[in-house]
Amino acid sequence: MTEMIEVANILNNASKKSFIIFDELGRGTATYDGLALTKAILEYLVKNIGAKTLIATHYHELIQLEHTLPGVKNYSVSVYETGKEVIFMKKIVAGGASKSYGLDVAKLAGIPATIVERAKGHLDTLEQDQGAGSREQVIRNDSLLPSTFDLLPNAESNLAYEKVKSLLESYDLNNITPLQALQLLSKIKDDLK
């Protein structure tokens, strides 16, 4: 209710000169309720208010609005996937996310592996029940360049990847200074030679 009151206040007071930021509209509702409300709110903003709006959402179905509503643009966090793990590149790129990474984020956050594996089983069942078949979406983000590891022969790639991964894990990347980051990049570059 609190979220809807805040959204109503925004919609009733916004103008074309407003800048609106929404984070996960409809998160406190059932999935279809939240999706339907978010889509209707975005359509209203585009058609009736015209305010610049930034929305963070996990509703992949909204990616299609870029093709149906003027001025709507999708952006997502770039992701590099290996056979073993997902690496969030901390870079915003044009295009919608190609799939959901909720289970990968849970794993990165430290949720026990047995829970993540059990969740994968539940996800497969849910997708089969819904006829989704896959978390993959029709829209893909093919604008990413191959990583350095993609350019190396397979055995060499795995060794280089593990070496860099080990080095990165030895640093607290959220609390590194710019100078330390440059020194770390130099060390990685030297190690890959």
C-alpha positions as CSV (number, residue, x, y, z in Angstrom):
1,M,0.0,0.0,0.0
2,T,2.8,2.4,0.9
3,E,4.4,1.9,-2.5
4,M,1.1,2.5,-4.4
5,I,0.4,5.7,-2.4
6,E,3.9,6.9,-3.4
7,V,3.4,6.0,-7.0
8,A,-0.1,7.7,-7.0
9,N,1.5,10.8,-5.6
10,I,4.2,10.8,-8.3
11,L,1.6,10.2,-11.1
12,N,-0.7,12.9,-9.8
13,N,2.0,15.5,-9.4
14,A,4.5,14.8,-12.2
15,S,4.9,17.0,-15.2
16,K,6.9,16.8,-18.4
17,K,9.7,18.5,-16.6
18,S,9.9,15.8,-13.9
19,F,12.5,13.1,-13.6
20,I,11.1,10.0,-12.1
21,I,13.0,7.0,-10.7
22,F,11.2,3.7,-9.9
23,D,12.9,0.7,-8.3
24,E,11.1,-2.6,-8.8
25,L,7.5,-1.3,-9.2
26,G,5.0,-3.9,-8.0
27,R,7.5,-5.9,-6.0
28,G,5.0,-6.4,-3.1
29,T,2.3,-7.9,-5.4
30,A,1.8,-11.2,-7.2
31,T,3.9,-11.4,-10.3
32,Y,1.2,-10.8,-12.8
33,D,-0.4,-8.0,-10.8
34,G,3.0,-6.3,-10.5
35,L,3.8,-6.7,-14.2
36,A,0.4,-5.5,-15.3
37,L,0.6,-2.4,-13.0
38,T,4.1,-1.6,-14.0
39,K,3.3,-1.8,-17.7
40,A,0.2,0.4,-17.3
41,I,2.1,2.9,-15.3
42,L,4.8,3.2,-17.9
43,E,2.3,3.5,-20.7
44,Y,0.6,6.3,-18.8
45,L,3.9,8.1,-18.2
46,V,4.8,8.0,-21.8
47,K,1.4,8.8,-23.3
48,N,0.0,11.3,-20.7
49,I,2.9,12.9,-18.8
50,G,6.1,12.6,-20.9
51,A,8.4,12.8,-17.9
52,K,11.9,11.3,-18.2
53,T,11.7,8.1,-16.2
54,L,14.2,5.6,-15.1
55,I,12.9,2.2,-13.9
56,A,14.8,-0.8,-12.5
57,T,12.8,-4.0,-13.0
58,H,13.1,-7.7,-13.2
59,Y,10.0,-8.0,-15.5
60,H,11.6,-9.2,-18.8
61,E,8.2,-8.8,-20.5
62,L,8.7,-5.1,-20.3
63,I,11.6,-5.3,-22.7
64,Q,9.1,-5.3,-25.6
65,L,7.9,-1.8,-24.7
66,E,10.9,-0.4,-26.5
67,H,9.3,-1.5,-29.7
68,T,5.8,-0.2,-28.9
69,L,6.2,3.0,-26.9
70,P,8.1,6.0,-28.4
71,G,11.2,7.0,-26.4
72,V,11.5,3.8,-24.3
73,K,15.0,2.4,-24.2
74,N,16.3,-0.7,-22.5
75,Y,19.6,-1.0,-20.7
76,S,21.1,-3.8,-18.6
77,V,24.2,-4.8,-16.7
78,S,26.6,-6.7,-19.0
79,V,27.2,-10.2,-18.0
80,Y,30.0,-12.7,-18.9
81,E,29.1,-16.3,-18.5
82,T,31.6,-19.2,-18.3
83,G,30.6,-22.8,-18.1
84,K,30.9,-22.6,-14.3
85,E,29.8,-19.2,-13.3
86,V,28.3,-15.8,-14.1
87,I,30.4,-12.6,-13.8
88,F,28.5,-9.3,-13.6
89,M,30.8,-6.8,-15.4
90,K,29.5,-3.7,-13.6
91,K,28.9,-2.0,-17.0
92,I,25.6,-0.7,-18.3
93,V,25.0,-1.6,-22.0
94,A,22.1,-0.9,-24.4
95,G,19.5,-3.7,-24.6
96,G,17.5,-5.7,-22.2
97,A,18.9,-8.6,-20.2
98,S,18.8,-11.9,-22.2
99,K,17.7,-13.9,-19.2
100,S,17.2,-13.8,-15.5
101,Y,20.1,-14.2,-13.1
102,G,18.3,-14.5,-9.8
103,L,19.8,-17.9,-8.9
104,D,23.3,-16.7,-9.9
105,V,22.9,-13.7,-7.7
106,A,21.7,-15.9,-4.8
107,K,24.9,-18.0,-5.2
108,L,27.1,-15.0,-5.3
109,A,25.4,-13.6,-2.2
110,G,26.4,-16.8,-0.3
111,I,23.1,-18.7,-0.3
112,P,24.1,-22.3,0.4
113,A,24.6,-24.4,-2.8
114,T,22.0,-27.0,-1.7
115,I,19.4,-24.3,-1.6
116,V,20.4,-22.9,-5.0
117,E,20.3,-26.4,-6.5
118,R,16.9,-27.0,-5.1
119,A,15.7,-23.7,-6.4
120,K,16.9,-24.7,-9.9
121,G,14.7,-27.8,-9.6
122,H,11.7,-25.6,-8.6
123,L,12.4,-23.2,-11.4
124,D,12.5,-26.0,-14.0
125,T,9.1,-27.2,-12.7
126,L,7.6,-23.7,-12.7
127,E,8.8,-23.1,-16.2
128,Q,7.4,-26.4,-17.5
129,D,4.0,-25.6,-15.7
130,Q,3.9,-22.2,-17.4
131,G,5.1,-23.5,-20.7
132,A,8.0,-21.0,-20.7
133,G,10.6,-23.7,-21.5
134,S,13.5,-21.4,-20.8
135,R,14.5,-18.2,-19.0
136,E,16.1,-17.1,-22.3
137,Q,14.3,-14.1,-23.8
138,V,13.7,-13.3,-27.5
139,I,15.7,-10.1,-27.3
140,R,19.4,-10.7,-27.0
141,N,22.2,-8.4,-26.2
142,D,24.8,-9.2,-28.9
143,S,26.7,-6.0,-28.5
144,L,29.2,-7.4,-26.0
145,L,32.7,-8.0,-27.3
146,P,34.4,-11.4,-26.5
147,S,36.4,-11.5,-23.4
148,T,40.2,-12.0,-23.3
149,F,39.5,-15.6,-22.3
150,D,37.4,-16.3,-25.4
151,L,40.4,-15.4,-27.6
152,L,42.8,-17.9,-25.9
153,P,43.0,-21.6,-26.8
154,N,40.7,-23.6,-24.4
155,A,43.3,-25.1,-22.0
156,E,45.2,-21.8,-21.9
157,S,41.9,-20.0,-21.4
158,N,41.0,-22.0,-18.4
159,L,44.4,-21.6,-16.8
160,A,44.4,-17.9,-17.4
161,Y,40.9,-17.5,-16.2
162,E,41.6,-19.4,-12.9
163,K,44.8,-17.3,-12.4
164,V,43.0,-14.0,-12.9
165,K,40.1,-15.2,-10.8
166,S,42.4,-16.2,-7.9
167,L,44.1,-12.8,-8.1
168,L,40.8,-10.9,-8.1
169,E,39.5,-12.9,-5.1
170,S,42.5,-11.7,-3.1
171,Y,41.4,-8.1,-3.3
172,D,38.4,-6.4,-1.8
173,L,37.2,-4.9,-5.1
174,N,34.5,-2.8,-3.4
175,N,37.1,-1.0,-1.3
176,I,40.0,-0.6,-3.7
177,T,41.5,2.8,-4.5
178,P,41.9,3.9,-8.2
179,L,45.7,3.6,-7.8
180,Q,45.4,0.0,-6.5
181,A,43.0,-0.8,-9.3
182,L,45.5,0.4,-11.9
183,Q,48.2,-1.7,-10.2
184,L,46.0,-4.7,-10.2
185,L,45.2,-4.3,-13.9
186,S,48.9,-4.0,-14.6
187,K,49.6,-7.2,-12.6
188,I,46.8,-9.1,-14.5
189,K,48.2,-7.8,-17.8
190,D,51.7,-9.0,-16.9
191,D,50.4,-12.4,-15.7
192,L,48.6,-13.0,-19.0
193,K,51.7,-12.5,-21.1
